[in-house]
Structure formats: structure tokens, C-alpha cells
Amino acid sequence: MTTDTDAWYRRAGSNIWYFFNSLKLTLFLLITLAIVSIIGTVIEQNQQIEAYVRSYGMTWTKVIVYLRLHDMYHASWFTALLILLVFNIIVCTFERFPPKWKAILRHKTDRFDPGLIARLSNNAEFSVNVGVKDVGGRIEKALRSKKFKFMSSESNGEHYFYAWKGVSGRFGSDFIHISLLLILLGSIVGSAIGYKDFKQIYVDGMIKVPQADFALRLDKFWIEYYETGQIRQYNSLLTVVEEGNKEIMTKQIWVNEPLYYKGIRFYQSSYGTAWDRVDTAYVALKKGGKTEADDPVPVKWEELAKLPGSAYSVRVVSYLSDFAYDERTNSVTSLSPEPNNPAIRLEVYKGDKLVSTPWLFLKYPGVFPSIPGVKDDLVFSGYRPLLYSGISINKDPGTNIVWVGAIVMGFGFILAFFVYHRRVWVHVRSTNEGTRVKLGGTINKNQLLFEKEFQHIRDVIEKG
């Protein structure tokens, strides 16, 4: 007896199955994934928030961050789309595979209705002036010559032959479905427990690698140029450092040559100049009463340098590429990473005593006095920028699963496009006019190829 509750469950299950078995769902998911993948290509992934503000403005940056379009492939909604597509493919496969398998097994029989042959796309009926046994030998010879597998039987003096080959070609689409599941599974695994990140590293600087027990040090960064002056390649010399400052390995990387260690890949993705520090600043002392400053002195970042011919020493402690002052917060900041208004902040010592901490401006020398109480002044005359190496960090534990899926997909394409399922039926009976042969066959694709094979089988049966 069926209850209303049982009927409700069956209806709900049927509706869910129908939903995931829908071609409309497949098209919707594929089109949606294609669109968001284009968005993920246009919006550069895993960059610093400041980069999005510069490119899109604050309002759109808030939208990008809220929807996680800056880290789209690890967003929960993107993973949900992949999971929906996985269920869609699984249901479609289960819906189509069993009938296909049953149909193949049903045709693989040594007894069939001879009337079937006349309805096949390739068929012929003819008489042969030899005995039934000899005709049977010719049929086996013809089928073996074309590498068909076959079975035969005899009933009431009539002989039946069923032959086949290329059955695996029927399952090419199923292997492609399996490969898509593997690729999607790899993507889901990568989204769930993998990550992508971006770090800027200065020479001799070190970063802690996220979700890892080691750090990365930049030993050297350099740019190679063509004779025309165009950039040929930029390179980083990286060292993997584990606990206790133990150096594990050192490798030079460039754009298409990453460093791989413990399942994490490090790519050379960019380079640039620091907006908040310099390699060297050039500072000159302008003594009171003089119109020209002394020769500039190179001052390394955060190193104390003596100004010749004076009691002063200076240290560079801050740098801003595009200096700006916020009156509301009484703070300074850089409006952009571009050197539109370069400024340095110094610590000025007279002997061992700190006497001032002025900001000096490259484009506006002398705008503020740098040493209080005296006529001496300091001039910021130039600087050597500090280059950084932009390293993309990628941990994707689903990569190997995706590779397996790609291999399975290649195998599926071979089956689907180059292996053809061919079937041949032969009915033989003795008549007053000789041995009567009914021959028929079909192929799932490439009809022209099968016509040649079919004609060969007929010629062997007729002529021996």
C-alpha cells in the first residue's frame, strides 16, 4: 500500500532527478562558468587591494571584494557552480549509460529475426552455388579478415551469424563525462584547500610562505635587455629556508620557469619599484650664506651617513613616492606608487644628538627648514629606487587530479572520434536455387568507411 508520504517523497526525488538531468541546467552552468571565467581573466586575480582601487576606484573595488571577484576561483559561489555541474554530469551519465549498455548486450545474440536485415542501412541478399557449410567458412574468413568478433548458431538447417567490433567507441562520451568529473573534482579540491597569493620581495628580504613550514628569500633580482633596450627577461634568485635558517635549495626563476617545492609553485609574475622605501638617497648640505649646495652624499636606506665637512650625520627612515598630507588625521601618505612627488624623511644628528626629523622634497627643495636654529639646510637631490620582485604563489593540490582527467578526456576523444561501432548480421539457408545469404550491417558513424568493409565481406562470401 502506498501512502501519501511515500508518494510525496517519490515526487520530490523525481523532480530533483529531473532537475539535474536537464540539458537546460547544463547549458546554464556552462554559459555561466564561461562568463565568470572571462570576468576572472579581465579582473586580475590575487592582487593587493590598492591595485584594484587604482584600476577601478573605491566603489567598484568594494563590489569586487564583496563578490570575491579578486579571488574568484576560491569563492564559495564558484565552488557551488562546479558542484552543481558535477551532479548534473553524474545524473546525465547514469541516465544514459545503462540503456546504452543494455542495448549493446541485447544485440549481442546468436539468434535474431532475419527480417531485421532488410531494415538495416547496409543490406544485401544473394545466392551462392556452394553448400551451407562452405558458405559458413567463407563468412568466418571474411569477418576474421576485418577483425570482427562473432558468434554463430544453427537451427532447423538455417545458420545465424552476428559479428561486431569497435564497441568501446560507444563509450567515448562516457569517458569524457568521467574526465569532466575528474577535472571538476580537481578544481573543487584546489578551491577548497588550495590558494593563490602574491608577494613583493626585496633583495635580501624574506617572506613566510602561507600554509607552509618554510620561508622564501630573494638573493638577487636583475633584468636582462635586448640590444634595442627592450626588456628581454626579468629574473629572481630564490632560496628556500626552513626552520633554523636551514637553506634547502636555491633556484633562478623567470616568467616561464617556476620554483616548485612541497606542492607549492612560485612564479615570476612582475617587478616594480618600491613606493615606501629607496635603495639610496642623495643628500647634500647647503651651508648658511651659500647659494650652492655641497656635493650630494649617497645615503643607504636606514644607514647613518656622515656629511663631509660638517658635524652632521643623516639617516633615511621614510620614503613616499607621491607625498600627501591629510589635515583631518594629521598623517602623511602616498597617493600612488608613481614618483609624482618623491619625499624622504631624515633623522639628522649633530654629533650623537638627534636634532631634527624633517621631510625633504625632491621637486621642492628648501620648502621647509631641515635643521632648526641654524642657517644650514639639507637638499634631497636624487635617489636610486629599490626594485622588488613580484612572486605569485600557487598551491593547488587538485592539479594531479586535473591531469588525470585530461588524460582520460584524451582517451575518451580517441574512442568517440576514431573508434566506430560496427555490427554485421548474416542469415544463411539452403534453397532449391542454392545457398541463400542475407547480409546486413550498420555503423554508428563514418558510413563511407563501413560501405567499403561491407562490400569486402560480401565479395568474400560470394566469390570465396
Secondary structure, 3 states (H helix, E strand, C coil): CCCHHHHHHHHHHHHHHHHHCCHHHHHHHHHHHHHHHHHHHHCCCCCCHHHHHHHHHHHHHHHHHHCCHHHHHHCHHHHHHHHHHHHHHHHHHHHHHHHHHHHHHHHCCCCCCHHHHHHCCEEEEEEECCCHHHHHHHHHHHHHHCCCEEEEEEECCEEEEEEEECHHHHHHHHHHHHHHHHHHHHHHHHHHHCEEEEEEEECCCEEECCCCCEEEEEEEEEEEECCCCCEEEEEEEEEEEEHHHEEEEEEEEECCECEEECCEEEEEEEEEEEEEEEEEEEEEEECCCCCCCCCCEEEEECCCEECCCCCEEEEEEEEECEEEEECCCCEEEECCCCCCECEEEEEEEECCEEEECCEEECCCCCCCCCCCCCCCEEEEEEEEEEEEEEEEEEECCCHHHHHHHHHHHHHHHHHHHHCCCEEEEEEEEEECCEEEEEEEEEECCCHHHHHHHHHHHHHHHHHC
